[in-house]
Amino acid sequence: MPAAARTIARPAQFDRTSQHRRAMLAKIQIARKDLAMDEDDYRQIVFDKTGRTSLKEASEADLAQVLDVMKAKGFKPIARAGKVAAAQHPMARKARALWISLYHLGEVHNPSEQALEAFACRQLKCDKLVWARQSDAFRLIEALKSWAVRSGWTQHNRATQKPLYPIERQASLCEAILVKLKAAGHVPQDWALHDAMWKLCGEENAREHSWSAEDYARLAQQLGAKLREMGGAT
């Protein structure tokens, strides 16, 4: 057997040094914004401390010196005790939406950013979600989707097996929560979503008009609150 064929793939390794470097670069940009520093002044500091006009090739020691200058100019990093800065890249926003939806479904008991951060870091083997590689997004998102499916929240069209459109997923979420409420005996078995919309959200004539994404989001929140109130969450 050729040597290449005998090679066992090694699991992906996260470069913690690279993660720390990205965090330092992000902090420099925050400092630059906080100090309202113009382009010329910023470039001069970078050149004075690194000998370059860009931080692209700067070492961590160089980055630390740039940060020291900015601190001397008045930049004060804010330490938020007990709080986790929310990651804002596309992967994080999608994961956050799924996390909150699973909270409404009664599967997630703590909807906080800290709880999502802990779950994401376990899945992605990283120190902070904000440092995670976008190329690894599928692992976090698929883990959350699999959890959703196990909990009765359909993610695909049963006939075509194609992923549901966003508004269809929201409707499916509402249906899944309603099923749990019925199973626990908290609402009548003959309730449809329009009954829940009227009786829980006060939306009159809900059967007679098409629903928006905001309508489904509001209903999911109300159904989730009812599920937790009645002790139907798992």
C-alpha positions in Angstrom: 0.0 0.0 0.0 1.4 3.4 -0.9 2.6 5.5 2.0 0.1 8.2 1.2 -2.7 5.7 1.5 -1.5 4.6 5.0 -1.5 8.2 6.3 -4.1 8.7 9.0 -5.8 12.1 8.8 -5.1 14.1 12.0 -7.8 16.2 13.6 -7.8 19.9 12.9 -5.7 21.8 15.4 -6.5 25.3 16.5 -3.6 27.7 16.6 -4.0 29.5 19.9 -1.2 31.9 19.0 -3.1 32.9 15.9 -6.3 33.4 18.0 -4.5 35.6 20.4 -3.0 37.7 17.6 -6.4 38.2 16.1 -7.7 39.4 19.4 -4.9 41.9 19.7 -5.5 43.2 16.2 -9.2 43.6 17.0 -8.3 45.5 20.2 -6.1 47.9 18.3 -8.9 48.7 15.9 -11.3 49.3 18.8 -8.7 51.6 20.4 -8.2 53.5 17.1 -12.0 54.0 16.9 -12.3 55.0 20.5 -9.5 57.6 20.2 -11.0 58.9 16.9 -7.5 58.5 15.4 -7.1 59.7 11.8 -5.3 57.6 9.2 -2.0 59.5 9.3 -1.6 59.4 13.0 -2.5 55.7 13.1 0.0 54.8 10.4 2.7 56.8 12.1 2.3 54.8 15.3 2.3 51.6 13.4 5.5 52.6 11.6 7.2 53.9 14.7 6.6 50.6 16.6 6.9 48.0 13.8 8.9 49.6 11.0 6.0 48.8 8.7 3.0 50.7 7.4 0.6 47.8 8.1 0.1 45.4 11.0 -0.3 42.5 8.6 3.2 41.1 9.2 3.7 42.5 12.7 4.7 40.2 15.5 2.8 39.9 18.8 5.5 41.9 20.5 5.0 44.7 17.9 1.2 44.6 18.4 1.7 44.9 22.2 3.8 48.0 21.7 1.2 49.6 19.4 -1.4 48.9 22.1 0.8 50.4 24.8 1.0 53.6 22.8 -2.8 53.7 22.4 -3.3 53.1 26.1 -0.9 56.0 26.8 -3.0 58.2 24.6 -6.1 57.3 26.7 -7.5 54.1 25.5 -8.9 52.0 28.3 -10.0 48.5 27.5 -13.3 47.8 29.2 -13.3 44.7 31.4 -16.9 43.3 31.6 -16.8 41.0 34.6 -19.0 38.0 34.1 -20.0 38.9 30.6 -18.9 37.5 27.3 -18.5 39.9 24.3 -21.0 38.7 21.7 -19.3 37.5 18.5 -20.9 39.2 15.4 -19.7 37.2 12.5 -22.3 35.4 10.3 -21.7 32.0 12.0 -22.3 33.5 15.4 -25.4 35.3 14.4 -26.9 32.1 12.9 -25.9 30.1 15.9 -27.4 32.7 18.3 -30.7 32.5 16.4 -30.8 28.7 16.6 -29.8 28.9 20.3 -32.7 31.2 21.2 -35.1 29.1 19.1 -34.0 26.0 21.0 -34.7 28.0 24.2 -38.3 28.6 23.0 -38.5 24.9 22.2 -37.6 24.1 25.8 -34.3 22.4 25.0 -31.9 25.1 26.0 -32.4 26.2 29.6 -30.0 29.1 29.6 -30.4 31.5 26.6 -27.5 33.7 27.6 -24.5 34.6 25.5 -22.3 32.9 28.1 -24.1 29.6 27.7 -24.0 29.8 23.9 -20.3 30.7 24.1 -19.6 27.6 26.3 -21.5 25.3 23.9 -19.8 26.7 20.8 -16.3 26.5 22.3 -16.8 22.8 23.1 -18.0 22.1 19.6 -15.2 24.0 17.9 -12.4 23.4 20.4 -11.6 27.1 20.5 -11.2 29.6 23.4 -13.6 32.2 22.2 -16.3 32.0 19.5 -15.2 35.4 18.2 -11.8 33.8 17.3 -13.3 30.7 15.6 -12.6 30.1 11.9 -15.5 30.8 9.6 -14.5 27.6 7.7 -15.5 25.6 10.8 -19.0 27.2 11.0 -20.8 24.1 9.6 -19.8 22.0 12.7 -21.5 24.4 15.1 -24.5 25.1 13.0 -25.0 21.4 12.2 -24.7 20.4 15.8 -27.5 22.9 16.7 -29.6 21.7 13.8 -29.2 18.1 14.8 -30.3 19.0 18.3 -33.4 20.8 16.8 -34.3 17.7 14.7 -34.0 15.4 17.7 -36.4 17.7 19.5 -39.0 17.6 16.9 -38.2 20.8 15.0 -38.2 19.9 11.3 -35.4 21.5 9.2 -36.1 20.0 5.8 -39.1 19.6 3.5 -40.3 16.0 4.1 -41.2 15.6 0.4 -38.2 17.0 -1.3 -35.6 16.8 1.6 -34.5 20.3 0.7 -33.8 22.8 3.6 -36.8 24.8 4.6 -36.8 28.5 3.8 -36.2 30.7 6.8 -39.9 31.6 7.3 -40.8 27.9 6.9 -38.3 27.0 9.6 -40.0 29.6 11.9 -43.4 28.1 11.2 -42.0 24.6 11.9 -40.5 25.8 15.2 -43.9 27.1 16.3 -45.5 23.8 15.3 -42.9 21.9 17.3 -43.5 24.0 20.4 -47.3 23.6 20.0 -46.9 19.8 19.8 -45.0 19.8 23.1 -47.7 21.9 24.7 -50.4 19.5 23.5 -48.4 16.5 24.6 -48.1 17.9 28.1 -51.9 18.7 28.2 -51.4 22.4 28.4 -53.4 23.4 25.4 -56.3 21.8 23.6 -55.5 19.1 21.1 -57.5 20.8 18.3 -55.5 24.1 18.5 -53.8 25.2 15.3 -51.3 27.9 15.0 -53.9 30.6 14.3 -55.7 29.6 17.5 -52.5 30.0 19.4 -51.8 33.4 17.7 -55.2 34.6 18.8 -55.3 33.2 22.3 -51.7 33.8 23.3 -50.8 36.8 21.2 -54.2 38.5 20.8 -53.9 38.5 17.0 -57.4 38.6 15.6 -58.3 37.0 12.3 -54.9 35.3 12.2 -56.3 32.6 9.8 -57.3 35.2 7.2 -53.9 36.7 6.3 -50.4 35.5 5.5 -47.9 35.6 8.4 -44.7 37.5 8.4 -41.4 36.4 9.9 -42.1 38.8 12.8 -45.5 37.1 13.4 -43.9 33.6 13.7 -41.1 35.0 15.9 -43.6 36.6 18.3 -45.7 33.4 18.4 -42.6 31.2 19.1 -41.7 33.5 22.0 -45.2 33.3 23.4 -45.4 29.6 23.0 -42.0 29.1 24.6 -43.0 31.2 27.5 -46.2 29.1 27.9 -44.1 25.9 27.8 -41.7 27.1 30.5 -44.6 28.5 32.6 -46.4 25.2 32.5 -43.3 23.1 33.2 -43.3 21.5 29.8 -39.7 22.2 29.0 -37.4 19.3 29.0 
